[in-house]
Amino acid sequence: MFTCQYEQLQLVVINEILFVGVKMFNVINNRLKSIKHIQKYFFGGVDVIMISDFYQTSLVNDIWIFQNIKGENTLLGVGGHFKQENVLFLGIF
């Protein structure tokens, strides 16, 4: 019954993505694949918007989802003064 309620799901918004570690991220991915009955695409083909304050440090007791296996930050373009310098970003607001 629960799965049937979400079969038409098209969008998931995750607020404070910095609180989501690799383990929980995989749980979300696998659960959406199961609900949508689509194993071929990440999140079962559901669009996922991730929101957070990327200037704060990761607060999860897990691997941060934006780190590679060497522990390096893979968020390209985030940090420094990205928001202030990116004209396209400013145009969104």
N, C-alpha and C positions, 0 to 999 in steps of 0.2 A: 504494500500500500504506500509506504513512504517513498519508494522509488518512483511510483507512478505519478506522484505529485510534482516531481521535478523533471520529468522527461522532456518537457517543453522549455526548460531553462536555457537561456541564451547568453546571460551575462552574470558574472560574479564579481563583486567589488570586495577586495580585501583591504581594509583600513589598517594602518600600522603594520605593514608587511615586515618591518624589522623585528617584530615579535614572533615571526614564523620561521622556524628552523627547517633544515632539510627534511627531517623526519615528517613533520607535520605537512610540509609542502607536498611530499610524496603521497601522504594519506589523502590530501585534498585532490591531487591529480588522479589517483586510483579510484577514489569514490566517484568522482565525476565521470570517469570512463565507464564505471559500472552502471551508474544511473542512466547514462545516455546510450549504453550498449555500443560504444564506439571505442575500440582499443587502439585504433590506428593513429589518432591525433592526441596531443597533449590536452588534458582536461576534457576529454571526450568531445572536442570541438567547441566547447563553451569558451566564449571570450572572457578573459580575466583581466581586470584592472587592479593594479597594485598601487596603493597610496601610502606614503609615510614621510616623515621628516628625515631625509637621507643625510643630514648633517649630524644627527645623533648617532651614537655607536649602537651596535647590535646588542640587544638585551636578552637574547635567548641562550639557553644552556645547550646549544647545539651548533652545528656548522651553519654559518650565515649563508643564505641561499645565493648571495651575490659574490661568493668567494669561490675561486677555483681550488683544485686539490692542493696547490702550493700555499693556500691561505692568502692569496693576493686578491684585492678588491677588483671585481670585474665590471663595476659600474662606470663605464666610460662616459666622460662628459659631466659627471656629477662630482661636485667638490669645488673648492675654490669659489669663484664668483660666476658659476655657470648660469644661474638664474638671472643675474643682472646683465650679463654680456650677451646672452642668446636672444636675438631680436625676435625669432619665431616664438620662443617661449613667452616673451613679454606680450606678444600680439594675442596670445590666448586669453589674457586677462583683459 
